[in-house]
Amino acid sequence: MERRTIGAAALEVGAIGLGCMPMSWAYTGSRQRGEESVRTVHAALDRGSTLLDTADMYGPFTNELLLGRVLKERRADAFVSTKCGLLVGEQHVVANGRPGYVKRACDASLRRLQTDTIDLYQLHRADPEVPVEETWGAMAELVGAGKVRALGLCAVGARATRRGGAGLHAGTLRQLERVQQVFPVSAVEAELSVWSPEALGELLPWCESRGVGFLAAMPLGNGFLTGTLTPGQGFEPDDLRARHPRFTAEMMAANQSIVAGLRRIAARHGDEVTPAQVALAWVLGRGRHVVPVPGAKRERWAVENAGAAELRLTERDLAEIASLPRARGSWD
């Protein structure tokens, strides 16, 4: 697989990563047998998807423990990205950016992952009660201590502040400018896909102009862009899509034209090409500093996703994607 270099720290990873969250968090059937998840991680590494993206809150903790089983055998093959700063309570998730907590969280992640060093340590969310510079400073000390190679900031949970998505990443950009004064940001992780392209407006150019890598989260639209979901299908209460406005029966039906467009493009490239691979190839084409991180909990999906690195979209393909209708359903 093609390799990409991201960030001032010159981090080298496979062009397509593996989002590990679905193996133990947020989706129906996530709490599956560990052996299937382990096979999925091995399959991704075998095909060059070296970036393994996780967080201590996934499970919580079980996702890192699962990866630790693989890393114990294949640490040299993997690039490990994990996150800190969110605590899972009984009914809600809260931020904790206190320096002491961040340092304890890092040590705990290292133990669960069975490694001496985390390649990319990300702040999952800034704590509104703690100046972000203080949190980032503690994370920078972890780099100095050799426990972490580089730092990143996660903006996956950002939502539009005005209709149409204007101002979606304004808070993130302010945080980035502030923490850059403390220690270099090597990567930003945020949503980017055919049906959620808002990062193209300000966040992606900000990263490109500063040599910061961009990890594209949810590049398959929480599974919708794979074409395997049907309008009206139910989601279990613990599935994040049960509360997502784009996954009501009405909105899923309204957005089928987007999947239909991806299918048409895939068909032009051969019977084996899938809509998911077209969607991932589009994300890959947004810049050499962009690495899509599709989530997968089954081996065949990880293999299919990795195959998108070989797909080259034509100008006709890109024009057709640009002409697809805007996705309906928002958090407004």
C-alpha positions in Angstrom: 0.0 0.0 0.0 1.0 3.6 -0.7 2.6 5.3 2.3 1.9 8.8 3.5 3.9 11.1 5.7 2.0 13.4 8.0 2.9 16.1 10.4 6.1 17.9 11.5 7.2 14.7 13.2 7.3 13.0 9.7 5.0 10.2 10.8 4.8 7.5 8.1 1.6 5.4 7.8 -0.3 3.4 5.2 -2.6 5.6 3.1 -5.7 4.0 4.6 -5.9 3.3 8.3 -8.2 1.2 10.5 -10.7 2.7 12.9 -11.0 0.2 15.8 -13.9 1.8 17.6 -16.6 -0.4 16.0 -15.0 -3.5 17.5 -16.1 -2.5 21.1 -18.1 0.7 21.1 -20.9 2.7 19.6 -22.4 0.3 17.0 -24.9 -2.6 17.3 -22.9 -5.9 17.6 -19.7 -4.1 18.6 -19.2 -6.3 21.7 -18.4 -9.3 19.6 -16.0 -12.1 20.2 -12.4 -10.8 20.6 -11.0 -13.4 18.2 -12.9 -11.9 15.2 -11.6 -8.4 16.0 -8.1 -9.7 16.4 -8.3 -11.3 12.9 -9.6 -7.9 11.5 -6.6 -6.1 12.9 -4.2 -8.7 11.5 -5.8 -8.5 8.1 -5.5 -4.7 8.1 -1.8 -4.8 9.0 -1.2 -7.6 6.4 -2.5 -5.2 3.7 -0.5 -2.2 4.8 -3.2 -0.4 6.9 -0.7 0.4 9.6 -2.5 3.2 11.4 -4.6 1.7 14.2 -6.9 4.3 15.7 -8.4 3.8 19.1 -9.1 5.6 22.4 -9.2 4.8 26.1 -13.0 5.5 26.2 -13.9 2.9 23.6 -15.4 0.1 25.7 -14.2 1.8 27.9 -10.7 0.4 27.8 -11.6 -2.9 26.1 -10.6 -1.5 22.6 -7.0 -0.8 23.8 -6.8 -4.2 25.5 -7.9 -5.9 22.2 -5.2 -4.0 20.3 -2.6 -4.9 22.9 -3.1 -8.6 22.0 -2.0 -7.8 18.4 0.7 -5.3 19.3 2.4 -7.8 21.6 3.2 -9.8 18.4 3.3 -7.1 15.7 4.3 -3.8 17.3 6.9 -3.1 14.5 4.1 -3.4 11.8 1.7 -0.9 13.5 1.4 2.9 14.0 -0.7 3.3 17.1 -3.0 6.3 17.6 -4.9 6.6 20.8 -6.8 9.3 22.7 -7.3 10.7 26.1 -9.5 13.4 27.7 -12.9 11.7 27.9 -14.4 9.8 30.8 -17.4 7.5 30.3 -20.1 7.8 33.1 -23.3 5.9 33.6 -25.4 8.2 31.4 -22.9 10.6 29.8 -19.4 11.3 28.7 -17.4 14.1 30.4 -14.1 15.8 29.5 -11.1 15.7 31.8 -8.0 17.7 30.7 -6.3 18.0 34.1 -2.5 17.5 33.6 -2.2 14.9 36.3 -5.1 12.9 34.8 -3.6 13.1 31.3 -0.3 11.6 32.5 -2.0 8.8 34.4 -4.2 8.1 31.4 -1.2 7.7 29.1 0.5 5.3 31.5 -2.7 3.2 31.6 -3.0 3.2 27.8 0.6 2.1 27.5 -0.1 -0.9 29.8 -3.3 -1.9 28.0 -1.7 -1.6 24.5 1.4 -3.6 25.7 3.8 -1.1 24.2 6.4 1.4 25.5 5.5 4.2 23.1 2.3 5.6 21.6 3.0 6.9 18.1 0.2 9.6 18.1 -1.5 10.7 21.3 -4.6 12.7 20.7 -6.7 15.0 22.9 -10.2 13.6 22.4 -11.9 16.7 23.7 -10.8 19.9 25.4 -12.0 20.3 29.0 -13.9 23.5 29.3 -12.7 23.8 32.9 -9.0 23.6 32.1 -7.1 25.9 29.7 -6.3 23.8 26.7 -2.7 25.0 26.9 -2.3 23.3 30.3 -3.6 20.0 28.9 -1.4 20.2 25.8 1.6 21.1 27.9 1.2 17.9 29.9 0.9 15.9 26.7 4.1 17.6 25.4 5.9 16.4 28.6 4.9 12.9 27.6 6.8 13.4 24.3 9.8 14.6 26.3 9.6 11.5 28.5 9.7 9.2 25.4 6.2 7.8 26.1 4.6 9.5 23.0 6.1 10.4 19.6 3.7 13.1 18.4 0.5 14.9 19.4 -2.8 15.3 17.7 -6.2 16.9 18.3 -9.5 15.2 17.7 -12.5 17.2 16.4 -14.8 14.3 15.5 -17.6 15.5 17.8 -17.9 19.0 16.4 -21.3 20.0 15.2 -22.6 22.8 13.1 -23.3 26.0 15.0 -25.4 27.6 12.2 -27.6 26.1 9.5 -25.6 24.9 6.6 -22.6 24.0 8.7 -21.0 27.4 8.9 -18.7 27.7 11.8 -18.5 23.9 12.2 -14.8 23.9 13.0 -14.4 27.5 14.4 -13.8 26.3 17.9 -11.3 23.6 16.8 -9.3 26.2 14.7 -9.0 28.4 17.8 -7.8 25.5 19.9 -5.3 24.6 17.3 -3.9 28.0 17.1 -3.5 28.1 20.9 -1.9 24.7 21.3 0.5 25.3 18.4 2.1 27.9 20.5 2.9 25.3 23.1 3.9 22.2 21.1 3.5 21.3 17.4 0.3 19.6 16.3 1.2 16.6 14.1 -2.3 15.5 13.1 -6.0 16.5 13.4 -8.7 14.0 13.3 -12.2 15.1 12.1 -15.1 13.8 10.0 -14.6 14.0 6.2 -16.6 12.1 3.6 -18.6 12.4 0.4 -21.7 13.3 2.5 -19.9 15.3 5.1 -17.4 17.5 3.3 -17.4 20.5 5.6 -13.8 20.1 6.6 -12.8 21.1 3.1 -13.9 24.7 3.9 -11.4 25.7 6.6 -10.0 22.9 8.6 -8.3 20.9 5.8 -6.6 24.0 4.3 -5.4 25.0 7.8 -3.7 21.6 8.1 -2.3 21.6 4.7 -0.8 25.1 5.1 1.0 24.1 8.3 2.2 20.6 7.3 -0.3 19.0 9.7 -1.7 15.6 8.9 -5.5 15.1 8.6 -7.0 11.8 9.8 -10.4 11.5 8.1 -12.8 10.0 10.5 -16.1 8.4 9.4 -15.1 8.5 5.7 -17.9 6.0 5.0 -20.6 8.0 6.7 -21.1 5.7 9.6 -21.6 2.8 7.1 -24.2 4.6 5.0 -21.8 5.1 2.0 -21.1 1.4 1.8 -24.6 0.8 0.3 -25.3 -2.0 2.8 -27.9 -0.2 4.9 -31.5 0.0 4.0 -34.0 2.8 4.8 -36.2 1.9 7.7 -33.9 -0.7 9.2 -33.8 -0.4 13.0 -30.8 0.3 15.1 -30.4 -0.9 18.7 -30.5 1.8 21.4 -26.7 1.5 22.0 -26.0 2.2 18.3 -25.0 5.8 17.8 -27.0 5.9 14.5 -30.2 5.4 16.5 -29.9 9.1 17.5 -28.3 10.4 14.3 -30.7 12.6 12.2 -29.4 11.2 8.9 -30.4 7.6 10.0 -34.1 8.1 10.3 -36.1 6.1 7.8 -37.1 9.3 5.9 -33.5 10.7 5.7 -32.0 7.3 4.7 -34.5 7.1 1.9 -33.8 10.7 0.8 -30.0 10.1 0.7 -30.1 6.9 -1.4 -29.2 9.0 -4.4 -25.8 9.6 -3.0 -25.1 5.8 -2.7 -26.6 5.3 -6.2 -24.0 7.7 -7.6 -21.2 5.9 -5.9 -22.5 2.6 -7.3 -22.5 4.0 -10.9 -18.9 5.1 -10.5 -17.9 1.8 -9.0 -19.5 -0.1 -11.9 -17.3 1.8 -14.4 -14.2 0.4 -12.6 -15.1 -3.2 -12.6 -17.4 -5.7 -10.9 -15.1 -6.0 -7.8 -15.1 -2.3 -7.0 -17.6 -1.2 -4.3 -19.3 2.1 -3.4 -17.2 2.1 -0.2 -14.0 2.0 -2.1 -15.1 4.9 -4.3 -15.9 6.9 -1.2 -12.5 6.2 0.3 -10.7 7.0 -2.9 -12.4 10.4 -3.0 -11.1 11.1 0.5 -7.6 10.0 -0.4 -7.7 12.5 -3.3 -8.3 15.4 -1.0 -4.5 15.8 -0.3 -1.3 13.9 0.3 -1.6 14.8 4.0 -5.0 13.1 4.3 -5.4 9.5 5.7 -8.9 8.1 5.8 -9.6 6.0 8.9 -12.6 3.8 8.1 -14.0 1.8 11.0 -14.3 -1.9 10.6 -15.1 -4.8 12.9 -14.9 -7.7 10.4 -12.0 -8.9 8.4 -13.6 -8.7 5.0 -14.5 -5.0 5.5 -10.9 -4.2 6.5 -9.6 -6.0 3.4 -12.2 -4.2 1.2 -11.2 -0.8 2.7 -7.5 -1.4 2.1 -8.2 -2.2 -1.5 -9.4 1.4 -2.1 -5.8 2.6 -2.0 -5.4 1.1 -5.5 -8.4 2.8 -7.0 -7.8 5.9 -9.1 -10.8 8.1 -9.8 -11.1 9.8 -13.1 -12.0 13.5 -13.8 -15.5 12.2 -14.8 -15.8 10.3 -11.5 -14.8 13.4 -9.5 -17.2 15.6 -11.4 -20.1 13.1 -10.8 -19.3 13.0 -7.1 -19.3 16.8 -7.0 -22.7 16.9 -8.6 -24.3 14.5 -6.1 -27.1 16.0 -4.0 -26.2 17.4 -0.6 -26.9 15.0 2.2 -30.2 15.6 4.1 -30.5 15.5 7.8 -28.5 17.6 10.3 -28.1 18.3 14.0 -29.7 21.7 13.7 
